[in-house]
């Protein structure tokens, strides 16, 4: 149906409004008749049963919503927050890399990698550090490397830390050779650790060292 071309905008709005009024009135009348027909035969017991069902359903929805809210709160309350702490600023004092948990819940290490030439190598336990030494080009140097014997599956409690690895002399004393320390420091790759909280939510943190020319 086309509106008359001489109608003004106000005429068209008025026409649409009147038409909408009649449509809504007819629809409401039909809905009302259906409502009366549907509930006409209902007894007081039927209405009571329906009310009870509505109350029970509402209580169930509320309980589910509260459960979801409480779980979200607990996940946030127990979320671990891992950060790397490195002691590599003064090369005469040796080199160590420490993982600290600054969060409120324990951190469970699920995997750890280091990246060399865009290739990822996974560190699962102490055996992986022999390959680390070779892959970062330090096989020709004599030094010791102490590290956590187990990486994958390790748990770092809230507020605590573990030493990821620490370079030293072969006898275990502090590695105080400045030239060796410089080379080790500037050969360190990017490290990536994946960890999760006790609720299974996964997180990731990485660490890398930027080359510095003027290490003491």
Buried (B, 14 or more C-beta within 10 A) or exposed (E): EEEEEEEEEEEEEEEEEEEEEEEEEEEEEEEEEEEEEEEEEEEEEEEEEEEEEEEEEEEEEEEEEEEEEEEEEBBEEBBBBBEBBBEBEEBEBBBBBBBBBBBBBBBBBBBBBBBBEEEEBEBEBBEBBEEBBEBBEBEEBEBEBBBBEEBBEBBBEBEEBBBBBBBBBEEEEBBEBBEBBBBBBBBBBBBBBBBBBBEEBEBEBEBEBEEEEEBE
